[in-house]
Amino acid sequence: MHQYQHLQAILNQSAPLAVAFSGGVDSTLLLKVAHDTLGDRCLAVTIDAPYHFRQELEDARSFIQQHAIAHLIIPFDPGTVPGLLHNPPERCYLCKHALLEACRAGLPPGTWTVADGSTVDDQAIHRPGSRALTELGVRSPLAEAGFTKQDIRLLSKQLGLSTWDKPAQSCLLTRFPHQTLISAKRLQQVEWAETEVKKLGFHLVRVRCIGTGARLEFEKGELAQAMLPAMVLQLKSIARKVGFSEMSIDPEGYRSGSMD
């Protein structure tokens, strides 16, 4: 069976379906196909937590308006999860479990299936949060239908979705070492810094917090540009402006999960 048809079959089995929607590449494709397939038997649910980028939330809202999809936005206070803001090694599991519970609790009455945008690639690597999906009975239709990250970008492009080449994004908690107490001010500091650096023309950047300083990670293809003397001066200026005591550039470039 064709991958797309296989996905549609899974979605039909799962209706009514609540899609955990972040505005990223994977959940956007899942929501698009789910809405095309299920119509009003599909609902998008977005969790608004202080460690999620404001731009991601705006992207999610924009997509929803463009496609006229039913949408729930559920505010989430991470302070209600014991220890979460101390960024423990099991942070991803604690966070995912709490967010999915909040998602379920906010749904209208009915026998909803909750689905997330996990892919085959996600299942092949260590992702602590995936245990929460199993425990709470959340389905991952893209993974079930055999979609890899590459498949998702290709189909997204074919369907005309602007997210097809959107860089991967992770929550702001991943910018801090484990066992670090994280405040709203520090989260905002990182978000501002990354936003300002991207305005200089960079596709992907991670601002990792090391004490009161910032360590910047760039994609390998953009690392040389970042290390040009004139650019370093601009990056240091941004770091100072948002409140970091110092700034360095990681010579190894961007690595997913480098703070783990």
Buried (B, 14 or more C-beta within 10 A) or exposed (E): EEBBEBBBBBBEEBBBBBBBBBBBBBBBBBBBBBBEBBEEBBBBBBBEBBBBBEBBBEBBBEBBEEBEBBBBBBEBEBEEBEEBBEBBEBBBBBBBBBBBBBBBEBBEEEEBBBBBBBBBBBEEEEBBBBBBBEEBEBBBBBBBBEBBBEBBBEBBEEBEBEBBEBEEBBBBBBBBEEEBEBEEEBBBBBBBBBBBBBEEEBEBBBBBBBEEEBBBBBBEEBBEEBEEEEBBEBBBEBBEEBBBEEBBBBEEBBEEEBBE
